[in-house]
Amino acid sequence: MKLFTLFAATAIAALGGDLSGVRSVYVLPMSGGLDQHIAIRLVRTSWVQVVTDAKKADAILTDSLGEGFEKRLADINHEKTADTGKAGSEFDQPTMRPLSHSRGNVFLVDRKTGNVLWSTTERPKDNSSDQLIRAADRIATRLEKDYKGK
């Protein structure tokens, strides 16, 4: 399963999306507090703004995909989900199995469409502050490089 997760994340990154429209990013909570370190690193860059209101974001940075994320995205976009029993949501179809059960997968998802625009895998050795800072720096550097390369 871990090999499949790594393959799926790599395939998504290879296909990628257009990052040129991403000007603001909302960072969802991540395991070990990695989200805080990534947000700090992204704030130091000039290519993207980190926002505290998900509705103002062009994209969402998360460490997991699947039904839970889809419900959260629908809540952010004020869409009705299958759990409410009301029709009208694009998320009323069967959902994909979560791609990220392990630490280290990070996905940038278009807030409006739910499409994965970018992903990477960066596994810190442990949850120490030093390791999380290094991982966040590598993640943010890759994202910025891929953004500027397109």
N, C-alpha and C positions, 0 to 999 in steps of 0.2 A: 504494500500500500504506500509506503514512504517513497518508493521508486516511482510509482504512478504520480504521486503528488508533485515530486520534483520534475517529472516529465511534463505534466500538465502546466505547471508554472513556467517552465522554460518555453513550452510551445506558445503560451499566451504572450510571453515577452517577445518571442520571435515575430509573432503576427502583429502585436502591438496595435496602437491606435495613434491618432493624431494628437500629439501633446500641445500643438501650437495654440489651441483654444483655452488651455488651462492657465488661468491667471491667479486663481485663488483655490486653496486646498483646506479641507477640514480633515483633521487627523482623529480617527476613532481610537478609543482606548485599546492598547495592545498589551500582550503578556509581558510581565516584568517591568512595565512602565516605559517600554521602548518608544511609545508614542510621544512622551514628553521630550525625550532626547532628539527624536527626529524633528519635532516642532521647533525646538531651539535651533537646530542646525539649519532648517529651512528659513527661519526668520532672518538669519544672517545673509541669505542670498537675495539677489535683486530680481530674480526671474519669476518668483511666485510669492503671493501673500498668504500667510496662514490666518484663517478666520476662526472665530469662536462660535459663529452661527452657521450651522450646516446648510441652511437655506441660501446663504450668500456664496457658497462654494461652487466652483465649476466642477471640482472633482473631490472624491473622498479617498483618503489613504487608510487602508485597513490591513489586518494580518489574517483575515479569514473571509472566505466566500461561502455561499450556501444559503440555506433557508433563513437562518438567523440574520445574516447580513441583508438579504432581500427584504425581510420584514422591516428591518431598521431603515433601509433606504426608502421603502414605501412610506414609513412614518415621517421621514424627513421631507419627502415630497408630498405629504398629505394624501397619499393614495390609499384606497380601500384595499385591504388584504383578504385573502381567502378565509382567514380566521374570523373575520367580522360577518361572514356569510353574505356579504354584499358584492355584487358583480361590478366590473368596470376597471379592475386593476390589471395591468399587463403582467402582474406577478401571480395571477390566479391559475397559472398552469403549473404542472409538476416542476419542482425545483431540482437543481443539480445537487449532488452530494457535496458536502463541504470539501474544499480543496486543501484547507490548511488546518490540520490537527496538530501539526508540529510547529515548534518555534522556528522563526526565521523567514517565513514567506510573507512578502509585503506586496499589496496590490493597489494600484491607483485606478479608481473606477469613476467613470463619468457619472455625475450625480443625476442628470436628467435621463440618460438612456440605460444606465446600469451596465454599460459595456466596459470591460477591462481594457484600459488604455496602456498599462505598463505593469510589469511585475519583476520581482527579483527575489532571490533567496540569500539571506545573510544570517548565519547562525552564530550568535555569540557563544563563547565557551561556557559561560555561566551568566547569571543575572547580576553580577557585580556592576557597580556604576561604571567602572573603567571599560568593561567589555561592552556594555550597552552604548556608551558614548562612541566607542570605536565602530560598532555595528551601525549606529545611526549615521555616523559620518560617511561610512562607505555607501549606505543606502541613498543618502541625500546626494552624494557625489555622483553616483550612477544615474540617478533620476535627472539631475541637472545636466549631465553630459548627454543623456539621451534626448532631453528637451532641446538643448542647443544644437544637437546634431541633426534635427529634423527641420 
